[in-house]
Amino acid sequence: MITIEAGEMEVKFKYYLSGIGWATCIVAVNGQRLEFTASYLTDCLNDFLRSLMFLNSFW
C-alpha cells in the first residue's frame, strides 16, 4: 500500500491483479476506505491515479 500525505489529507491506495482480466483497487482517504473491482483490460489504473490526484487540492 502506498501512502501520500499532503497537508492534512492522507491518501492510501493499493492496486493488484485479482483474477484473469480483473484488478482490485483499494483507496483510503483520511481513514475512509473504499474497495472496488475493475477490469484491467482498459486503462483503469491511470484513471484511478488521476482521480486520486484530483482529490488533492495542492495538485
N, C-alpha and C positions, 0 to 999 in steps of 0.2 A: 504494500500500500504506500502511496506517495502522499506526503503531507505538504501543503503550501500554506504559509501564514502571511497575510497582507493586512497590516493594520490590526484591527480587532477581529478579522474574519479568518477562520481556519477551515481549509478545504482539504479533504482527503479523498482520494479516488483509487480504484482498483479496476482493472480490466483483464479478463482472462478468457481463453477459449474453453468452452464448457461442453462442446459436442461438435459433431460434424455440421459445419455451417452456422454455428451459434457461438455467441460470446456472452459472458455475464459481466455486467457493469455495476459497480457499487460507488456511490458518491455520498459523502457526509459533509455537511456544511454546518459549522457551529453545533455539532452534536446531533443534528437531524440527519437520519440515514435513509437512503433510497437505493434499492437493488432492483435491477431490471435485466431482461434478456433481449439481445439484439442479434440480428443476422450480421455476420462479418463479411457477407458477400457484397455489401455496399461499403461506403466509406464512413461507417458509423463511429469509428474511433476518432477520426478527425472532427466529425460533427459533435461528438461528446466533449472533446477537449476544448473546442471553440466555445461551446455552451458554458463550460466552467470558466473560461476567461471572461465571458460577458457578465458573470456574477461579480467579478472583481471590479469595483469602481475605479481602481487605480490603473486599469489597463487602457 
